[in-house]
Amino acid sequence: MNYVLKVSNDAVLRIIQFYRDYQKESTQPSVVFFAKTEFVSVTVYASNKVMFQGMDAYPEYQMWATLLQMDMVDEKTEKQKAKKQSMSDYYKISIGSDEVGTGDYFGPVTVCAVYVDEDLAKKLYALNIKDSKTLTDEAIIKTVDQLKDQVNYSLLTLHNKRYNELIKRGFNLNKIKAYLHNKAILNLKQKITASPDIIIDQFTEEKLYFRYLADEQKVQKNIIFTTKGESKYASIALASMFARYAFVKHFDQLSEECGYPLVKGAGAKVDELAATILHEKGELFLEDIAKVHFKTTVKAKQLLQEKKHHIN
């Protein structure tokens, strides 16, 4: 079955550039470009109509309709149009930035900025990348291993010792996150030539974010702040997955190095483990593997006092 789009001149150039490596000759005078892959043929006519044919014709057609924010031929209702627009927003060409580990007592804070360009958007669409918070660590690791060599990204890891030093100097968690996001985005921008929109999964008000960065020499401006960004933009979903990937890898390594089966998150089990480590290794050791300003440390000390009281 054939699927046809009527597109703008700029869109024609984007489509031709995308399939350039698969270009074939065409004898039809009305055809300005023809490409054929193993699963789809793409014909661009002088009238700016683009026809997709072959096994993957509909997914390719649907992808371009989404990326170009166009009404699809077979969409009849406003509800379908709204859904299409939502998908177009989700695969927006952009830099997304997100952080992981800020709610975990043990382990580092990781921040990642990822650039989703047109080629990567197509891959993410094919992989059906969704809200990263719905995925297991195993699924995230598998996906990131599959994509990491094909993605432009900047990943920062703030280890516990340095984290605790910053807290002692008067930094709060949001100031730390603002610094890491700003640095990751600036690092990534040095790797690419494009100037896409930049989106951060919002953790504080915009004016406070920039206030936290008042002492920085270089600050990225013109940022889109959005809540629940992993479910709204593929770039943030992927950034979250890359950050989670790094966190899990560092967490596992930290468990092995310190000799304790560390527990993610916070709660009673984490309190008990912190108390054990505090008793056996002391507070200086704990500072190397945990965020000691958390209430967990206070609870761990209380548990130790209660144990001593029972012994006495």
N, C-alpha and C positions, 0 to 999 in steps of 0.2 A: 504494500500500500504506500502511496505517496503522501507526504506532508509538506505543506508549503507555507512559508512566511513572506510577508511583504515588509521590507525593512528600509531603514534610512541609508544614505550614502556612507555615513560613519560606521554603521553596523555591517555593511557589506565589506568594508575594509577590515574590520575585526574578524569576520568569518573567514575571509580569504587568508589573512595572516595565520589564523589558527590551523587551517588545513593545508598550508603551503607545502609542507613536506610530503603530502599525498597527492599533489597536483598531477593530473593527466591531461592529455590533449583532447580537444573536442572539435568536431567538424561543423557543429551547428553555429551559424552566424549570430544567433541571439544569445549564445552562451559566452559570458565573459570569464568564467572560471569553472573548472570541473575538478573534483577530487574524489578519490576512491580508496577507502580503507578495506580491511578484511570484512567489516560488518556493515558499512554504510557508504552510500554515494551522495555527494553534495554537489548540486548544480546551481550556479549563480547566474541569473539572466540579466540582460541589460536593463530590464524593467525593474530591477531591484527585488525580484522575487527569488527566493531561495528554496529549492526543493530537496527533500531528504528521502532517499530510497534505500531499501535493504533491511536486513535483520534488525539493526539498531536504529532504524529510521525514526520511530516515535520517541525513544529516549533522547536522541540527539535534537530532534525538533523541540521537544519539551524543554530541554536544557537551555537552548538558545532563546526560546520564548520567555523563559524565566529570567535569564541573565539580561536580556534586553528589555525586560519589563513590558512585554507586549501582550495583548489579548490573544488567547489561543483560539483557533478557528472553531474548535468544537466546544467552547465554553459558552453556555447559554445564560446562566444566571449570575446575579451580582455576588452571590455567595461563592461561586467558583472563581470569579474574578478576584475577590478578596483573598481567597486562598492562594491563588497564583502570585498576587502581589506580596503576600507574606513570604512565600518561598524565594521570591526575588530579593527581598530584604535579607533573608537568612544567608544567602550565598553572595552577599554584597562584597565587592572587591574592597578590601580593607586590611588594616593592621588591627588585630585584636590583642588585648593584654589581660592576663588574669593571674591570680596568685593562689597558692596551695600551702597548707601547713600552719596557717595562723591560728587555727583552733586546736592544734595538736600540741600536747605538753612536751612530748619527746620529738626530736627531729627538727630539721631546718625549716626555713621559709623559702619557697621557690616561687619565682615570678618568671613568666615567659610572655614575650611578644611575638606574634606570628603574622606573616604577610600572606594573605590569600589573594592570589592573582587569578586571572581567568582560567588558566590551565589547572591550577590547584582546585578551583571551585568545581570544575568538571569532575575531578577525581573524588572530591568529597561528596558530590552529588551521587556518584556511582556507588560509593561506600556507604551512603545513607548515614553520614555523620550526624548525630543528634546531640541533645543535651548531655554533656559529659558526666553530669551528676547522676545519670541513670545507668552508667556503665560500671562494671566491676573493675578492680585494679588489673585483673588478668586481661580483660578485653582492651583496656587502655594501653597496656604494655604491648599487646599484639598489634594494635593499630599504629601506635607510634613507631614501633620497629619497622613497620611496613612503609611509613611515610617520611621518616626523619631525614633521609638523604635527598628528599625531593622538595623540602620546605625551607624557605628563608625564615630564620627565627633567631631570637636572642634570649638566652636562658641564664638567669642569675640565681645563685644559691647562697642564702645567708645562713651560715652555720651557727650553732647555738652559742658558742663562746662569744663571737662577735655580736650576735643579737643581744646577749645579756649585757655586754659592754655598752651598747647603744642605749639600752633601757636605763642603765645606771647614769648615763650622761644626760638623761632627761627626755630622750625620744619616747614618744608613745607609739603604739602599734600602727596607727594610721599614718604617722609621719614616716615610719620605716617603709610601709607599703608604697607611699607616694614616691619616695626616693627610688625604690627599686623599679617601679613601673616607669618612671621618667628615664632612668638609666637604660632599661631594657629597650624602650622605644627608640631612644636616641642611637643606641648601638645598632638596632635593626635598620634604621633609616640610612646608616652608612653602608649597608650591604645592598641596597636597592636603589634604582634610579627613579622609580615612580614616586608619586606623592599622593597616596590613597588617603581616604578618611581614616582616622584613628579612633578606636573605640575601646573604652575601659569598662570592665565590669565594676560598677560604682560601689564603693565602700565608704564614701564620705561625700559631703556636699562639695560642689565644684569650687566654690570660693575657698573652702577650707583646704582642699587638695592643693591649690596653688599657693595658699598661705604656708603650708608645710614646706614648700619648695622655695621659699623666699630667699634663702641663703645660697641656693644653687646658681652657678654661673650660667648654665644652659638649661632651659626649661622648655619642653615641648608644649606649645599652645594649641588652640583649635582642636580640642578633644571632645568626642561625643561620650558622655557618661550615661550608662544605662544599667538598670537593675535587672537581675536574672538574665544576664547577657548570654550565658551558655545556651539558653533556649531561643534566643533571638538572632544570633549571628554565628555563622560557622567559624569565623576567625576567632571569636572568644572561646567557643567550644573546643577548638583545636589548641588554643593557647592553654586552656585549662587542662587538657589531656597531656600536653607536653610538660607542664608544670607538675602535674600529678605523677607522671612517669619519673621525673627527676626526684621528686620527693620519696616515692616508694623505693627507688634504687638506693638513695642515700640512707633511708630509714633501715633498710635491710642490712646495709653495710655497717651502720652504726650499731645495730643489735649484735652483729658478729664481733665487732671490735671491742665493745664494752663488756661483752660476756653475759648480757641479760636479754631475755626475750621481750623486747620492748613492745608496748601496746599503743596502738594509734588512738587519737582522740583524747578525751578526758572522761573522768568518771571514777567509780569506786575501785575498779581494777588498777587504774593508773595511779590512784592515790596509794594503794597498797604497795605497788611496785616501787614508787618513788620513796616510800618509807623504808623499804628494804634496802634500796640503793643508798639512801641517806645514812642508814645505820651501818652498812658494810663498807661504804666507800667515802662518805663525807660530802659536804656541800660543794667543795671545789670540783669534785668529780661530777657531781650532778650538773654543774654549770656548763660542762662540756657537752652534755647530751640532752638538756631540757631547757625550757623557757621558765626560769625559776621565779619570775614575778607572778606567774599564774597562782591562783588560790590553791592549786594542787600542792604546792610546796608547804603552805601553811597547814593544810589537811594532813600531809605526810608527817610533819613535825608533831601534830596533835596525836596521830596514831602511835608514834614512837613514845610520846609521853604516857599515853594510856597503857601501852605494853609495859613500860617501866613501872608504872603504878601498880599494875596487876602482879608483877614479879615481886615488888616490895611488899 
